[in-house]
Protein backbone atom coordinates (compact mmCIF):
# COMPACT_ATOMS: atom_id res chain seq x y z
CA UNK A 1 0.00 0.00 0.00
CA UNK A 2 1.51 3.36 -0.92
CA UNK A 3 1.12 6.74 0.75
CA UNK A 4 -1.28 8.02 -1.87
CA UNK A 5 -3.59 5.12 -1.08
CA UNK A 6 -3.42 6.05 2.58
CA UNK A 7 -4.56 9.57 1.81
CA UNK A 8 -3.17 10.82 5.11
CA UNK A 9 -1.05 13.56 3.64
CA UNK A 10 2.42 12.19 4.32
CA UNK A 11 5.21 12.62 1.81
CA UNK A 12 7.04 9.37 1.03
CA UNK A 13 9.51 8.58 3.80
CA UNK A 14 12.04 6.70 1.71
CA UNK A 15 12.25 4.11 4.46
CA UNK A 16 12.14 0.36 3.83
CA UNK A 17 8.59 0.21 5.22
CA UNK A 18 7.34 3.25 3.34
CA UNK A 19 3.68 2.72 2.45
CA UNK A 20 2.99 0.12 5.16
CA UNK A 21 0.00 1.04 7.34
CA UNK A 22 0.15 -0.14 10.96
CA UNK A 23 -2.90 -0.16 13.22
CA UNK A 24 -1.41 0.05 16.71
CA UNK A 25 -3.82 -1.24 19.35
CA UNK A 26 -1.03 -1.69 21.88
CA UNK A 27 -0.14 0.23 25.01
CA UNK A 28 2.59 0.65 27.64
CA UNK A 29 5.95 -0.63 26.33
CA UNK A 30 6.48 -3.83 24.29
CA UNK A 31 3.87 -3.08 21.62
CA UNK A 32 4.54 0.67 21.35
CA UNK A 33 8.28 0.02 21.14
CA UNK A 34 7.68 -2.40 18.26
CA UNK A 35 5.46 0.04 16.38
CA UNK A 36 7.91 2.91 16.91
CA UNK A 37 10.64 0.79 15.31
CA UNK A 38 8.31 0.16 12.35
CA UNK A 39 7.46 3.86 12.20
CA UNK A 40 11.13 4.88 12.23
CA UNK A 41 11.60 2.65 9.18
CA UNK A 42 8.89 4.48 7.27
CA UNK A 43 5.60 2.83 8.23
CA UNK A 44 2.52 4.96 8.85
CA UNK A 45 1.45 4.10 12.41
CA UNK A 46 -1.97 5.01 13.79
CA UNK A 47 -1.98 4.66 17.58
CA UNK A 48 -5.41 3.75 18.95
CA UNK A 49 -5.96 4.94 22.50
CA UNK A 50 -8.92 4.47 24.80
CA UNK A 51 -10.55 7.48 26.47
CA UNK A 52 -8.03 7.28 29.30
CA UNK A 53 -5.06 7.26 26.97
CA UNK A 54 -1.99 5.05 27.03
CA UNK A 55 -1.03 4.19 30.62
CA UNK A 56 2.46 5.61 30.12
CA UNK A 57 1.04 9.11 29.66
CA UNK A 58 0.45 9.07 33.43
CA UNK A 59 3.79 7.52 34.40
CA UNK A 60 5.37 10.65 35.88
CA UNK A 61 7.94 11.94 36.81
CA UNK A 62 10.17 12.67 34.92
CA UNK A 63 8.29 15.03 32.60
CA UNK A 64 8.87 17.51 29.81
CA UNK A 65 7.00 20.75 30.40
CA UNK A 66 4.68 21.68 27.53
CA UNK A 67 2.76 24.98 27.69
CA UNK A 68 -0.08 23.61 25.55
CA UNK A 69 -0.53 20.08 26.90
CA UNK A 70 0.99 20.30 30.38
CA UNK A 71 3.67 18.01 31.69
CA UNK A 72 4.38 15.10 29.32
CA UNK A 73 5.74 11.81 30.60
CA UNK A 74 9.23 11.06 29.31
CA UNK A 75 8.31 7.36 29.48
CA UNK A 76 5.56 7.97 26.92
CA UNK A 77 7.85 10.13 24.78
CA UNK A 78 10.50 7.40 24.62
CA UNK A 79 8.34 4.93 22.67
CA UNK A 80 5.78 6.85 20.60
CA UNK A 81 7.70 8.87 18.02
CA UNK A 82 6.47 9.03 14.39
CA UNK A 83 2.86 8.05 15.19
CA UNK A 84 -0.62 9.50 14.87
CA UNK A 85 -3.05 9.21 17.79
CA UNK A 86 -6.78 8.56 17.56
CA UNK A 87 -8.99 8.12 20.62
CA UNK A 88 -11.58 5.34 20.28
CA UNK A 89 -13.88 3.93 22.94
CA UNK A 90 -14.32 0.34 21.80
CA UNK A 91 -17.47 0.01 23.92
CA UNK A 92 -19.09 2.72 21.78
CA UNK A 93 -20.67 1.25 18.61
CA UNK A 94 -19.60 4.12 16.35
CA UNK A 95 -16.03 4.11 17.65
CA UNK A 96 -15.88 0.33 17.36
CA UNK A 97 -16.94 0.56 13.74
CA UNK A 98 -14.15 3.09 13.17
CA UNK A 99 -11.66 0.71 14.79
CA UNK A 100 -12.83 -2.12 12.55
CA UNK A 101 -12.47 0.05 9.46
CA UNK A 102 -8.90 0.78 10.49
CA UNK A 103 -8.14 -2.89 11.10
CA UNK A 104 -9.61 -3.87 7.74
CA UNK A 105 -7.43 -1.34 5.88
CA UNK A 106 -4.22 -2.02 7.76
CA UNK A 107 -1.24 -3.92 6.45
CA UNK A 108 -0.19 -4.69 10.02
CA UNK A 109 -2.13 -4.81 13.28
CA UNK A 110 -0.28 -4.92 16.61
CA UNK A 111 -2.11 -5.54 19.88
CA UNK A 112 -1.21 -6.49 23.43
CA UNK A 113 -4.47 -7.00 25.24
CA UNK A 114 -4.68 -10.13 27.34
CA UNK A 115 -5.23 -13.14 25.06
CA UNK A 116 -8.88 -13.12 24.00
CA UNK A 117 -9.30 -9.43 24.80
CA UNK A 118 -9.74 -8.42 21.16
CA UNK A 119 -12.32 -11.16 20.55
CA UNK A 120 -15.20 -9.36 22.23
CA UNK A 121 -14.76 -6.42 19.86
CA UNK A 122 -14.52 -8.49 16.70
CA UNK A 123 -10.91 -7.35 16.34
CA UNK A 124 -9.29 -10.74 16.87
CA UNK A 125 -7.20 -12.29 14.13
CA UNK A 126 -9.93 -14.53 12.79
CA UNK A 127 -12.39 -11.66 12.46
CA UNK A 128 -9.94 -9.14 11.01
CA UNK A 129 -8.35 -11.58 8.56
CA UNK A 130 -11.77 -12.63 7.28
CA UNK A 131 -12.20 -9.09 5.93
CA UNK A 132 -8.49 -8.40 5.41
CA UNK A 133 -6.83 -11.72 4.52
CA UNK A 134 -3.41 -10.20 3.80
CA UNK A 135 -3.09 -8.57 7.23
CA UNK A 136 -0.01 -9.29 9.33
CA UNK A 137 -1.52 -9.56 12.81
CA UNK A 138 0.90 -9.45 15.78
CA UNK A 139 -0.30 -10.36 19.28
CA UNK A 140 1.94 -9.67 22.26
CA UNK A 141 1.20 -11.05 25.72
CA UNK A 142 2.92 -11.74 28.98
CA UNK A 143 2.70 -15.52 29.09
CA UNK A 144 1.24 -16.72 25.80
CA UNK A 145 -2.28 -17.65 24.71
CA UNK A 146 -2.39 -21.14 26.20
CA UNK A 147 -1.81 -21.91 29.86
CA UNK A 148 -0.79 -18.35 30.70
CA UNK A 149 -3.61 -16.51 28.95
CA UNK A 150 -5.15 -15.40 32.26
CA UNK A 151 -1.92 -13.84 33.58
CA UNK A 152 -1.18 -10.12 33.31
CA UNK A 153 2.17 -9.44 31.67
CA UNK A 154 4.43 -6.91 33.34
CA UNK A 155 8.18 -6.82 32.86
CA UNK A 156 8.99 -6.94 36.59
CA UNK A 157 6.82 -10.01 37.02
CA UNK A 158 8.56 -11.76 34.12
CA UNK A 159 11.98 -10.77 35.43
CA UNK A 160 11.01 -12.56 38.63
CA UNK A 161 9.44 -15.74 37.30
CA UNK A 162 11.88 -16.22 34.40
CA UNK A 163 14.90 -16.44 36.69
CA UNK A 164 16.54 -13.14 35.74
CA UNK A 165 16.20 -11.71 39.24
CA UNK A 166 17.79 -14.84 40.69
CA UNK A 167 20.88 -13.92 38.67
CA UNK A 168 20.97 -10.22 39.55
CA UNK A 169 22.52 -8.90 42.76
CA UNK A 170 25.25 -9.84 45.18
CA UNK A 171 25.80 -13.54 45.76
CA UNK A 172 24.77 -13.29 49.43
CA UNK A 173 22.19 -10.55 48.93
CA UNK A 174 18.58 -10.31 47.72
CA UNK A 175 17.61 -10.66 44.06
CA UNK A 176 17.27 -7.44 42.06
CA UNK A 177 15.45 -6.42 38.93
CA UNK A 178 17.31 -4.92 36.00
CA UNK A 179 17.29 -1.14 35.85
CA UNK A 180 15.21 -1.10 32.65
CA UNK A 181 12.23 -3.15 31.40
CA UNK A 182 14.55 -5.39 29.41
CA UNK A 183 12.03 -8.05 28.40
CA UNK A 184 9.44 -5.50 27.25
CA UNK A 185 12.02 -3.85 25.02
CA UNK A 186 13.33 -7.11 23.60
CA UNK A 187 9.80 -8.41 23.04
CA UNK A 188 9.13 -5.24 21.05
CA UNK A 189 12.25 -5.83 18.98
CA UNK A 190 11.32 -9.47 18.31
CA UNK A 191 7.83 -8.35 17.31
CA UNK A 192 9.17 -5.72 14.90
CA UNK A 193 11.54 -8.26 13.34
CA UNK A 194 8.73 -10.80 12.99
CA UNK A 195 6.44 -8.24 11.37
CA UNK A 196 9.15 -7.27 8.88
CA UNK A 197 9.74 -10.93 7.97
CA UNK A 198 6.01 -11.57 7.64
CA UNK A 199 5.68 -8.59 5.30
CA UNK A 200 8.43 -10.10 3.16
CA UNK A 201 6.49 -13.39 3.11
CA UNK A 202 3.34 -11.51 2.12
CA UNK A 203 5.21 -9.74 -0.66
CA UNK A 204 6.14 -13.12 -2.14
CA UNK A 205 2.88 -14.98 -1.54
CA UNK A 206 0.12 -12.46 -0.87
CA UNK A 207 -0.58 -14.21 2.43
CA UNK A 208 -0.97 -12.53 5.78
CA UNK A 209 -0.44 -14.41 9.01
CA UNK A 210 -0.81 -14.41 12.78
CA UNK A 211 2.31 -13.70 14.85
CA UNK A 212 2.37 -14.35 18.58
CA UNK A 213 5.11 -13.56 21.05
CA UNK A 214 5.20 -13.20 24.81
CA UNK A 215 7.49 -11.81 27.47
CA UNK A 216 8.28 -15.14 29.11
CA UNK A 217 9.32 -16.79 25.83
CA UNK A 218 11.48 -13.77 25.05
CA UNK A 219 12.97 -14.00 28.55
CA UNK A 220 13.91 -17.65 27.99
CA UNK A 221 15.70 -16.61 24.79
CA UNK A 222 17.25 -13.48 26.30
CA UNK A 223 18.87 -15.37 29.17
CA UNK A 224 20.94 -17.15 26.47
CA UNK A 225 23.92 -18.84 28.15
CA UNK A 226 22.14 -18.94 31.52
CA UNK A 227 19.09 -20.83 30.26
CA UNK A 228 21.32 -23.03 28.11
CA UNK A 229 23.39 -23.88 31.19
CA UNK A 230 20.26 -25.40 32.68
CA UNK A 231 18.59 -26.98 29.63
CA UNK A 232 21.88 -28.26 28.20
CA UNK A 233 23.90 -29.20 31.25
CA UNK A 234 21.43 -29.22 34.15
CA UNK A 235 23.40 -26.45 35.87
CA UNK A 236 21.23 -23.93 37.69
CA UNK A 237 22.91 -20.49 37.50
CA UNK A 238 23.02 -18.30 40.59
CA UNK A 239 23.78 -14.74 41.60
CA UNK A 240 27.44 -13.78 41.41
CA UNK A 241 27.22 -10.04 41.92
CA UNK A 242 29.20 -8.38 39.15
CA UNK A 243 31.20 -11.50 38.33
CA UNK A 244 30.69 -13.60 35.20
CA UNK A 245 30.32 -17.39 35.48
CA UNK A 246 32.50 -18.15 32.44
CA UNK A 247 34.81 -15.16 31.88
CA UNK A 248 37.37 -13.59 34.24
CA UNK A 249 38.18 -10.78 34.66
CA UNK A 250 34.83 -9.36 33.54
CA UNK A 251 33.71 -7.02 36.32
CA UNK A 252 34.31 -3.72 38.12
CA UNK A 253 37.71 -3.53 39.83
CA UNK A 254 38.76 -0.90 42.40
CA UNK A 255 41.44 1.62 41.49
CA UNK A 256 43.06 4.41 43.50
CA UNK A 257 39.92 6.57 43.27
CA UNK A 258 37.02 4.45 42.05
CA UNK A 259 35.86 1.39 40.17
CA UNK A 260 36.77 0.57 36.58
CA UNK A 261 35.24 -2.13 34.38
CA UNK A 262 38.05 -4.49 33.35
CA UNK A 263 37.53 -7.25 30.77
CA UNK A 264 39.87 -9.91 29.44
CA UNK A 265 37.60 -12.14 27.38
CA UNK A 266 40.37 -14.24 25.83
CA UNK A 267 43.95 -15.32 26.48
CA UNK A 268 45.51 -12.59 24.32
CA UNK A 269 43.63 -9.86 26.16
CA UNK A 270 44.71 -11.31 29.50
CA UNK A 271 48.37 -11.25 28.45
CA UNK A 272 48.06 -7.63 27.37
CA UNK A 273 46.31 -6.72 30.61
CA UNK A 274 48.97 -8.37 32.74
CA UNK A 275 51.70 -6.55 30.82
CA UNK A 276 50.15 -3.08 30.96
CA UNK A 277 49.53 -3.52 34.69
CA UNK A 278 53.21 -4.28 35.19
CA UNK A 279 52.81 -7.96 36.09
CA UNK A 280 53.56 -9.90 32.87
CA UNK A 281 54.52 -12.99 34.88
CA UNK A 282 50.86 -13.38 35.81
CA UNK A 283 50.00 -14.34 32.23
CA UNK A 284 52.83 -16.87 32.14
CA UNK A 285 51.78 -18.61 35.33
CA UNK A 286 50.51 -22.10 34.29
CA UNK A 287 47.64 -21.76 36.77
CA UNK A 288 46.29 -18.83 34.75
CA UNK A 289 47.02 -19.84 31.14
CA UNK A 290 43.50 -20.53 29.87
CA UNK A 291 40.10 -19.07 30.68
CA UNK A 292 39.11 -22.23 32.54
CA UNK A 293 42.32 -21.98 34.58
CA UNK A 294 41.57 -18.36 35.42
CA UNK A 295 38.03 -19.20 36.53
CA UNK A 296 39.43 -21.91 38.80
CA UNK A 297 41.99 -19.52 40.30
CA UNK A 298 39.79 -16.42 40.24
CA UNK A 299 40.63 -15.38 43.82
CA UNK A 300 44.41 -15.41 43.33
CA UNK A 301 44.23 -13.42 40.09
CA UNK A 302 41.80 -10.90 41.53
CA UNK A 303 44.14 -10.22 44.44
CA UNK A 304 47.01 -9.47 42.05
CA UNK A 305 44.85 -7.31 39.78
CA UNK A 306 43.54 -5.28 42.71
CA UNK A 307 47.07 -4.68 44.01
CA UNK A 308 48.21 -3.29 40.64
CA UNK A 309 45.06 -1.25 39.92
CA UNK A 310 45.23 0.42 43.35
CA UNK A 311 48.39 2.26 42.33
CA UNK A 312 46.69 4.65 39.88
CA UNK A 313 43.38 6.41 39.28
CA UNK A 314 40.58 4.97 37.19
CA UNK A 315 41.14 7.58 34.47
CA UNK A 316 44.87 6.86 34.30
CA UNK A 317 44.30 3.13 33.98
CA UNK A 318 41.46 3.67 31.50
CA UNK A 319 43.81 5.52 29.16
CA UNK A 320 46.61 2.96 29.45
CA UNK A 321 44.52 -0.22 29.28
CA UNK A 322 42.40 1.02 26.38
CA UNK A 323 45.54 2.01 24.49
CA UNK A 324 46.69 -1.64 24.32
CA UNK A 325 43.31 -2.85 23.06
CA UNK A 326 41.93 -4.31 26.27
CA UNK A 327 38.29 -3.40 27.03
CA UNK A 328 37.74 -1.23 30.08
CA UNK A 329 35.71 1.78 31.05
CA UNK A 330 34.20 3.87 33.82
CA UNK A 331 30.77 3.22 35.34
CA UNK A 332 28.86 6.19 34.00
CA UNK A 333 25.52 7.70 34.86
CA UNK A 334 22.97 7.80 32.03
CA UNK A 335 24.15 11.36 31.47
CA UNK A 336 27.68 10.05 31.09
CA UNK A 337 26.51 7.40 28.66
CA UNK A 338 24.78 9.94 26.41
CA UNK A 339 27.83 12.21 26.60
CA UNK A 340 30.14 9.35 25.59
CA UNK A 341 27.91 8.45 22.64
CA UNK A 342 28.04 12.08 21.52
CA UNK A 343 31.83 12.20 21.91
CA UNK A 344 32.13 9.08 19.75
CA UNK A 345 30.06 10.63 16.98
CA UNK A 346 27.10 8.28 17.43
CA UNK A 347 24.61 11.19 17.49
CA UNK A 348 22.28 9.58 20.04
CA UNK A 349 19.73 12.43 20.20
CA UNK A 350 17.31 13.34 17.40
CA UNK A 351 14.42 15.76 16.96
CA UNK A 352 11.46 15.72 14.63
CA UNK A 353 11.05 18.83 12.43
CA UNK A 354 7.66 19.85 13.89
CA UNK A 355 7.17 22.81 16.20
CA UNK A 356 6.51 20.58 19.21
CA UNK A 357 9.74 18.65 18.75
CA UNK A 358 11.27 17.15 21.87
CA UNK A 359 14.58 15.30 21.89
CA UNK A 360 14.33 11.52 21.66
CA UNK A 361 16.92 8.76 21.33
CA UNK A 362 17.62 7.79 17.74
CA UNK A 363 17.07 4.42 16.15
CA UNK A 364 20.29 2.47 16.85
CA UNK A 365 20.84 1.16 13.29
CA UNK A 366 22.60 3.14 10.56
CA UNK A 367 21.35 2.35 7.04
CA UNK A 368 23.37 3.29 3.96
CA UNK A 369 20.39 3.39 1.57
CA UNK A 370 17.13 3.57 3.56
CA UNK A 371 17.81 5.37 6.85
CA UNK A 372 15.25 5.83 9.63
CA UNK A 373 13.39 9.12 9.61
CA UNK A 374 12.12 11.23 12.47
CA UNK A 375 9.03 12.88 11.04
CA UNK A 376 6.74 13.42 14.00
CA UNK A 377 7.10 14.02 17.69
CA UNK A 378 5.14 11.64 19.94
CA UNK A 379 1.52 12.76 19.50
CA UNK A 380 -0.66 14.37 22.13
CA UNK A 381 -3.67 12.23 22.96
CA UNK A 382 -6.16 12.19 20.08
CA UNK A 383 -4.16 14.76 18.10
CA UNK A 384 -5.03 13.09 14.80
CA UNK A 385 -8.53 11.82 15.58
CA UNK A 386 -10.32 14.11 13.15
CA UNK A 387 -7.92 13.46 10.27
CA UNK A 388 -7.96 9.69 10.72
CA UNK A 389 -11.74 9.57 11.11
CA UNK A 390 -12.20 11.57 7.91
CA UNK A 391 -9.85 9.25 6.06
CA UNK A 392 -11.58 6.11 7.35
CA UNK A 393 -14.99 7.51 6.43
CA UNK A 394 -13.87 7.84 2.83
CA UNK A 395 -13.81 5.13 0.16
N, C-alpha and C positions, 0 to 999 in steps of 0.2 A: 504494500500500500504506500503510495507516495504522498508528499505533503499536500499537493493540490487536492487529492482525494479527501484528506482530512478536513480541509477547509477551515483550519484554525488559525491561519494567518502567519504561520512560521515560514521564514526563509529556509531553504535546505541547509542542514547542519554540516554536511560533508562527512559526518561520522559513519562508521560501519553499520549502524542501526538506523540510519536516516530513513524515515518513512514508516518505521514500525510504531504502531500505536499500542500503548500499554495501559490497561485499566488496572489501577492500583487500589485494591480493596484491603490493603494491609495497614498495620499501625505499629507503633512503638519502634522496634529496631531492625530485626532480621529482614522483614519484608521491605520496609522503606529503604534500607541500605541496598538491597538487591535492585530495587527500581531506580535508585539514584545512580547506581553503576550503569544501568541500561540507558538512563537519560543522559549521562555524561557522554555516552557513545553514540548519541544522536537520536535516540528514541523519543517520541512524544509521550509523556507520562501524565495521565490525568489521575490525580490523587482524590479518592472518594473518602470524605470524612463524615461521620455522624454529626448530629447537632452539637455534641459536646466537644468535637474536634479530636484530633490525635492526642492520646494520653501525654505524649512528650511535650506538647505545648504547655502543660502545667508543671513540668518537672524543672523547678526553679529553686534556688539559684544554681549556676550563674545565669545572667541575663545580658542581653544587649538592649540598651534603651532605645526606644523608637517613639518619636513624638506623635506619630499618627496611630500606632497600634499598641502602645504601651511597651512594657518590658517583654522581650521575646526570649524564650528559653534557648540557650546555646545547644542543648541536647537536640531539640527539634531542628535547629539550623544545621547541625552536623550531618543530617541524613535526608534532607528534602530539597536539595538544590535541583534546578532545571525541571520543576514540575508545575503543573496547574492544579488548583484546588477547587473542588466542587463539594458543597455540603448537601448530602442526601439522607433523609430519614427513611430507612428501609421499611419501617412500619407504616409509612404513608403510601397509599396506593399510587399516587402520581409520581412520587419520588422513586418508588420501586420500579415503575415502568421506565423512568429515565435511566436507572441503573441497569436494567435489562437491555435497553437500547445500546448503552455503552458497551456492555459485555458482548453483545451480538456483533458490534462493529470492530471490536478489538482484535489485534493480532496476538496479543499476550494478555492474560489475566493473572494477577498475583494476589493471593489472599492468605491471611493467617488467622482466621477464626479457628476456634476449636473444631476438630473434625466433625462434620455434619452441620456446622453452623450456617453454611451457605445454603443448605438444602431447603430450609423453611422459607427462603426467599426466591426459590427457583433460580439460584445463581450457582448451583453446584456444577461440577464438570459435565455430568450427563445432560442436564438441562441446557447449559450454555452451548455445548458442542452439538446438540441436536439442531440448533438454529445457526451455529457458527462452527461447522465441522473442522475448519482448519485452525482453530484457536489453539495456542499453546497455553495450557492452564497449569499454573504452578501453585501448589498448596504447601504451606509451611506450618508445621506444628511443633509442639514441644516434645512429644513422645510417640508420634506416629498415629495412624488411623486404625490400628488394630487394638491390642490390649491396653495401650496408653491413651486412647481417644478421650477419656474423661478427665485427663490430667492437664492442668494449666501449665503452660510452658514459659518459665522465666529463667533467664540465664543463670542467676544465682542458684536456683534449685538444681539446674542441670550440672553446674559446677560441683555441687555437693554429691548428687547421686551417681555421677559418672566416674568419680574417683579423683577428679582434678584437685579438689581441696585436700584430699588425703596426701597429695604430693607437694603441697604448697605451705611453706612455713618451716620453722626450725624443727629439727629432728625430735626434740623433747618438748616442743610447744604445741599449741592448738593448731588445727588446720585453718588456712586462710583462703579467701577467694582471690582471684586475679583482680588487678586494679582496673580492668576494663571488661565489658561484657563480651568476652572473647568468642563464645560459641554463637551468640547472636550475629556477630560480625561475620564469622566464617560460614555460618549457615546462609547469610545473605550472599556471600561470594559464591558458594556452591550453587545457590539458586540462580544467580545471574549467569554463571557458566552453563548450567543445564538449559536455561532458556535460550541462550545463544546457540548451543548445539542443536536444540530442538527446532529452532528457526532454520538452521542449515538443513536439517532433515526435511522440514516442510518445503523448503526451496526445491529439493530434489524430487519429492514425492507428492507434494500437495497435502500431506497428512498433518493434522495437528496431533497433540497427545497430552496426556495427563502426567505431570511431574509432581512427585511428592518427596519432601525432605523434612527432617526433624532435628531438633537440637541435640537429642541424645545420640542419634546416629552420627551426626557431625562430630560430637564429642569423642565418640569411639575412634573415629578416623583421626581427629586432631591430636589425640594423645599418642599417636604414632608409636615410637619405640617403647613407651610405657605400656600401652595395651598389648603390643606384640610380645613384650616380655612375659606377660601372663598367658596369652592365648598360644604362644609358640613354645614357651619353656616352663610355664607353670610358676614363674617367679612373680610374686606380688610386690610391686614397687612401693616404696615408702618415702616419707618426707626426709629430705637431707639438707634442709636449709637452702643455702645458695650453692651447694655442691652438686656435681653432675655424677650420675651413677656409672658412667662409662668413659668419661674424659676427665683428665686432671693434668695441670690446673685448668679450671674453667669456672672462675668464681671471683668475687671481690677479695682483694688482699690489702692489708693495711700498709700504708707508707708512713713517712715522717709526719704528714699532716692530714691524712685522710685516705679513704679506700680508693682502690683502682681495680677495675676489671682486668684480669690477666688470663689469657687463653693460650694454651699450647695444644692444639688439636691433633698434632701428629709428631712424629719423632724429630723431624727437621726443625719444626718450630720450637720444640723443647731444647734442642741443642743451641739454637740461636738465643733463646731466653737465658739459658744458663750462662752463655758467654757474655751477653750484654750486662748481666747482673754481676759479673766478675767471679763466677764460680763454674768455669767450664768443666771441672772435674765431675760435677754433679751429673752431667749428661753422659760421662764415660763410665760411671758406676754401673756394674752389671745388674744391680738391683733395680735400676731405673731405666733400662735400655728401651723397653717397649711400653706401649700404653698399658697393657695388662700388668706389667711390672710396676708401673707408677701408681696404678690404682691399688695394688697390694701394699705398696709402701708409701701411701698417701701422707701419713703423719710425718715421716722422716723428711720427705721432700718439702712439705708445707713449712716445717720448722726452718729449713735452710732458706726457702724463698722469703719468708717473713723477715729473717735476720738481714738479708741483703736489701729488701725493699725499704726497711726502716731507716736506711741511711740517707735517703733523699725524699724530696716532696713528690706528691702524685704527679704534678705537672712536669717535673724534671724527668721522672721515669717514663711518663707518657711520651715525651719527645724522643727519648733514647730508644725505648722498646719499639715504638711505631717505626722509627727510622730503619730498623733491621728487618721489618716485615712481619713482626709478631703482633697479633691482635691485642689491643688493650684500649682502655678508655675510661673517662670519669663517669660517675653516676650522676647524670644530670637531672634537673627538674624538667617538666614539660617545656618550660620556657627555654631551657638550655638545649633541649632536643630540637625545637623549632629554629633556634639561632644557629645550631650546627648545620642543619639542613640548608639554611640560607647561605651560610659561609661556604658550603660545598657546591653551591650553584644548583641545588635541587628545586628551588623555587616552590616551597611547600604551600604558599598562600596564594589564593586566587580570588578574584572578584568578578561578578557578573557585570555587564555594562549598564544595567538599569539604575534608576535614580536611588532605589532602596538598597543598593548593593551593600552586603556585609561580607567581611572576609570569611572564606571557608578554606578547608584543606583540599588541595588538588587531588585529582585522580592519580594514583601512584604509578601508572604505566605511561611511558613515552612511546608514541606511535609515529613512525616516519612518514606515513601516507595519510592516515585517517585519525588525527589526534582528537582527544576529548574536547568538548566545548563547554563553556560556562555561560549559558545564555540567560538564565533567569535566577534571581535570588530565591531562596525558599519562600513559597507563597504564604501570604496571610490567609487565615481561614476563610474559605469560600470566595477568594479573590476572583476566581474565574468562573463562578457559577453561572452567571448570565450568558457569557460567551459559549460555554460548553452546552448549556441547555438549548440555546439557539441552534447550535450546530447539530445537536442530536434530534431536534425537532424537524430538521430539514430532511431532504430525500436521502 
